């Protein structure tokens, strides 16, 4: 691995105390498996000691990492530090459920090295939170932010969900304004999408409800940008806003820039040297495989040059950084501007992309249709 580019480490905690009505992520409620899980995780951490040496970002995600006790988390961090070098200035993020917040717990997180919290707030309205099946209340969401500040966290991200049936543009604007009033360093706005297996999808189906149509979806997307940008947030990725360039999620930027990352835990994905691999999603299979001294990898793929090129465009055009055409040419020997002349001219004419200093980047309207931009 190129030593100059620092990889990111992702640790997946696949446990949730209850299941949110819209969630299709794999997680289990059997918290009695946590000790076995941590033992397996320690083994997996060691497996990669030769191929990954150091990281400058660590992200503990889930599931719900904040159901782990201080002993559990110290156990994970001590295994990480024993095996890898974590840069002094590393960004160390943990996802936090507002229902799991106490000053003592948050101070403990700071002590073990967590310096960034991503709080799954989703909404500031009790009815809406109940509708979504979240296990926290609006007052717990607000308390989580102030307690995190009291514990000394200077880098907070909050996640919000929009496009929920029965909420309109006015209520979404109120949510954004409320979020901004707490001055978090980072805000992620995710549009509700429903997998057919989720209880909320079944409810929508039963009641004859639908997700927002394309027009409403676009309006809501533009409201995110206008409401947050006018208060100083930078719209740096389709769903993500940071109060300053250096407060972007450094870890997530690695995913969008093809920087190597190691994902540990069930279902976690990794990428390095043009290869992607992912773990078995089931906790039980993960435990059995590691107990047998084997890697819990389910499958892997070596990306072809063409796939890497396409991903560079797809991922680049989701971010404000866009695609540096000079770097692209150097890497893949292709002059994108010449190759896709007609298509790029159309996108420029429709103000979906801009071209400055040989960098092709999406406008806000382009970000709203980022997936189709990648089809150039
Ligand atoms: S807390 Fe997150 S991972 Fe767990 S059920 Fe809810 S949305 Fe899914």
Boltz pocket constraint, residues with backbone or C-beta under 6 A from the ligand:
constraints:
  - pocket:
      binder: B
      contacts: [[A, 15], [A, 16], [A, 18], [A, 19], [A, 20], [A, 23], [A, 24], [A, 25], [A, 27], [A, 62], [A, 63], [A, 64]]
      max_distance: 6.0
